[in-house]
Structure formats: structure tokens, C-alpha cells
Amino acid sequence: MDEDETIAVPSGQAVTFLDAIRDTQGPQGLTMRFRFLAPAIAAPDGGVPLEAALADMEALCRTYALPRARGTVPQPRQVVIVLADRAVPYGLADPEATQYFEAFAIEGDDCIPEIF
């Protein structure tokens, strides 16, 4: 998939892949972060509601992140999906940016939402 290609999500918002960070250790082992651009989450008209963004993040975990994480050694125990209205360098704060984060435990072929 081309990095500029729009990824289908349940809400229908335009989402594109930004990057993946593979070297983060979580409490249970390797955590992979998949970051996506989703400008509509901060649209002036109210944007994509949080509930819809959460469904999008779950879909992104199952259909985008999980297939790409399978080949990683060691196998990740957790995937974090990030939706951001703009590209923010990893680890830096941007008070103007809107970002949503959701963590998922990897159990077999499924992403199980965790409290983040």
C-alpha cells in the first residue's frame, strides 16, 4: 500500500498511514505504534465524533496494523493506534494538534481494546 493512499475506515473519513514505531517496550513486551493522519478528527464543524474515531482505530488495528505486525520478531504484545489531525514528530508535543490514542492487546488474530 502506498503511504499516501487513503485507508478505508468505518466512519468514511480520509485516513493515511504516517509511520510505525517498532522499538517501544510496554509492560507485557514489544509495543508497536501505528500512526495515521486523520485531519477530519479536528474539522471546524465538529469533525469525526470520538465514538466513530474509536471504531476506526479498532478497524485499523485489525485490518492494517495486525497483518503488518505478524512478521515482527519478537511478536508484539500490544499495538497502539494513533489518529492525528497533522503530522507531529514522535515524542514531541504540539498543543495545536488533535490526537487520539488507543491501545490493543494482540490475542491470536484479534485486537482487544485495553485501557490506555
Secondary structure, DSSP 8 states (H G I E B T S, - for coil): --TTS-B--TT---BEEEEEEEEEEETTEEEEEEEEE-GGGG-TT--S-HHHHHHHHHHHIIIIIHHHHTT-SS--SEEEEEEESS---TT---TT--EEEEEEEEETTEEEEE--
